[in-house]
Amino acid sequence: MPRAKNKVASHRRKRKHIKLAKGYWGARKNVWRIAKHHIEKGLLHAYVGRKLKKRSFRRLWIVRINAAARELGTTYSKLMFALKQSNIEINRKILADLAMNQPEVFAAIVKKAVNN
């Protein structure tokens, strides 16, 4: 009696991986063993990249806030300390957006935080 290998499920699994490998170069796109390896590696890099993206955006926000704060005569660290002391809870993403698109609102927030 022949051994059952569950061809349907294994074929679907392979087809799913080969679909993920679409656009890869050479044997990476159609040879099961090689495609499986490169897909796993690519998914790992994508996971790490999502974490790095958050890190780089935070750095960008800090740079923008610092630049806008220096135009108003303070620094990033002094501004963040003043915001904490004044109990103004506003995150860096929103502060950076205000600094870029609505400088008068940003100036009002800075003035309120620093003067308290």
Number of C-alpha atoms within 10 A of each C-alpha: 3 4 5 6 8 8 9 8 10 11 11 11 12 17 14 11 20 19 13 17 22 12 9 14 9 10 12 19 20 19 13 15 11 14 23 19 12 17 18 12 11 14 12 11 11 12 10 11 12 10 10 12 11 10 11 11 13 15 12 14 20 18 14 20 25 21 17 23 20 12 10 13 8 15 16 17 13 14 20 20 14 19 19 13 12 14 10 13 8 12 10 18 16 13 20 23 15 19 21 15 10 12 15 11 13 22 17 11 17 20 14 14 20 17 8 9
